[in-house]
Amino acid sequence: MSPDQLTPTAPDPRSWEYADEFVATSPEVSAARETALAAEWSPVGTGTASLLTFMSRAIDAHTVVEIGTDAGVTGLSLMQGMDRKGVLTSIDAESDRQAAARVAFERAGMRSNQFRLITGMPLDVLPKLRDGAYDLVLVNGDRLEYVEYVAQALRLLRHGGVVVVNGALADNTIADPDNDADETLIIREALDSIQETEEFRPVLLPVGSGLLLAIKE
């Protein structure tokens, strides 16, 4: 067998689209996403939402923090994988996004004790949360603060907990060594910090705009 036959063929755009849409999101998540798009926000796509549900269920998450409320798309995706006794803490500086999330959660039948929405600057709120108390932390807020968010996630996660960094490929700029835009540099620094942290065991997935997952050992 030739070396060319041993090299797998990289997926083309059609395959990426097929994979991204392979697992349909629930009607409630789809409705939240439509609301976000109508408000000209940028919610996560189907593949990312499905992976968040998968991850929260896979690790049996009961306590989850998301940084960036995403109008309820990410929060609802996470809660749909969580036990109904679990609690999502969602932090965002923009009250309109949190209001949209509350509507999405309530329409999906989530009880008020399953989530808490905290309006405020994440870097002001996160230090007030308890060390080692969370199963999963989703980083999906201001990209220019990703390095600080990752540092907070390390503190907040229990051993065996998972940090998920959304937008880890920075709109296809991370792989371009000549790109020195502020967001690209910050996300590179955040990814490097995870790689260099002995307690984290990471994997980078080309899902949506890129997802970095890391287990805290």
N, C-alpha and C positions, 0 to 999 in steps of 0.2 A: 504494500500500500504506500502511495507517495505521500510526502509531507503535506501536500495540498489537501489530500483526502482526510488527513487527521485534523485539520484546522476547521472548526465549526464555522458555518456561515453566519455572519452577524445579521440580526433581524433588520429588515427594511422598514420604512415608515408604515406600510400596511400591517406588518406583524406587530409593531409597537402599538398601533391603534387597536388591533384585535385584542392584544393582551390587556391594554388599559380598560377596555370595555367588557372584558371577559366575565367579570362578576358585576352584575347590576346593583346599584345602590337601592336602598329602600325608597318607596314613594316619599317618605318624610324627608330624607336626606336630599332627594332630587328637588323637592319643593323649596327647601332651604337654599339650595344652590341657585335656583331660579330667582329667588328673592334677592340674593347677593348680586347676581349678574344684573338684575334690573336696577340695582343701586349703583352699578358701575364699580363694584368691588371685584376682587380677584379670588374667588373661592378655589379650594383644591378640586382637582378633577376626580373622576370616578375611580381610577386605579388607586389613588392616594387614599380616598375615603374608605374604599374596601379594605386596603391594607391596615388602616387604623383600627377598623372593626376586628379584623383578623388578629392583630397584635394584642389588643386589650383582652380578647377572649383567650388567646393562646397562653398568656401569662396570668390569667385569672385576676385581672386588675380590679382592685376595689377602691383604690385612692389614686386619682389622676389629676395632674395639673396641665393645663394648656395655656401657653403664652401666646395671645392673639386669638380672639374669639371667632373670627372667620364667619360671623353671622349665623353661627350654629351648625355649619356644615361639619367641621371637624369634631366639635363637641358631641353632636348627635351620633356621628360615626363611632366615636369612642364609647359612648354610653350604650350603644346597641350591642357592643361586645362585652359589656361589663355585667356583673351580677346586679340585680335590682337593689341590693343593699349598698352598692358602691356609690361613691360621691365624686363628681367632677368639679374641680375648681378652675374656673375660666377667668383669665385676667386680660383686660384690654383698657386702653386709655380712652377709647371712643365709645360713648354711651349709646350711640345709635346702632352700632354693631351688636352691643349686648342686648339692646331692646329687641332686635331682630332674632337673636339667639333665643331669648326667652319665649318669644312667640313660637319659634320652631320646636323648642323642647316641649312646650305645653300642647301644641298640636299633635306631637308624637306620643302623648300620653305619659310623659315623664313627670314624676311627682316633684314637688318643690324641694323635698329633702334629698333628691338625687343630684342636685347641682347647686353651686353657689357662683354667682356672677359678681366679680369684683371690678369695679370701675376705678382705674388708677394706672399710673405709670408702673409697668412690670418691675422695674428695678427698685421701686419704692415698696412694692407689695411682697415680692419674693423673699426678701430677708426676714419677713415676719412669719413665714411658714416654717413648720417644724422640720428639723433635720431627720433624714432617714425614714420619713413617714410615708413616702409615696412609691407606688408601683411603676408608674409611667409618667414621664414629663415630655410634653410635645412643645418643641420650640418652633413657633410660627408667627412671630411678631415682627418688630422692627429689625431688619437685617443688619443694620449698623450696630445693634446691641447683641448680636448673636454670641460673641465671645463671653460676655457677662452672663448671658442666659445659660450657656453651657456650664459655666462655673457654678451657677446656682443649682442647676440640675444635678450635678455631682453631689452636692451637699444634701439635696432634698430626697434623692433616691435611696431606697433600701438596697441592701445587697441582693442581687438578682433582678433588680429593677431595670427598666429600659428608658433611655432617652431617644427620642425621635426628632431629628432635625429636618424640617421641611425646606425645600428650596436649596438643597445642598449642592446642586450643580449650577446654581445662580444663572438660570436662563442660558445655559450652554456656554458660560464664560469661564467657568472654573478650569476646564481642560485647555484653555487658551493661555499659554505661558506669557503672552505679550499683553494680556488684558490686565490693566492696573486700575480699573474703576474702583471706587471706594467700597461698594457692596461686595464686589468680587474679592478684594483683598481681605475684608473682614470675614467673609465666609470661609475663605482659605485658612485664615488664622483659627477660626473656630474648629474646622475639621482637623487641622494640625494639632490643636490642643487636645482633642479627643484621642487622636492617634498616639500622642505622647503621654497620655495619662495611663499609668499602669493599671488602674482599677477598671478601665473601660476596655471592652473587647468589641470593636466596631465592624460594621459591614456597610458598604455604600451601594445603594440600589438605584438604577436608572428608571425610577417610577415617578410619573408626573414631572415635576421640576427638580427631581432628585431627592431621595430620602436617605439620610444616614441614620442607622440604628446602632446603638451601643448598649451592651449589657454592663451593668456595674457589678464587678466580681467581689 
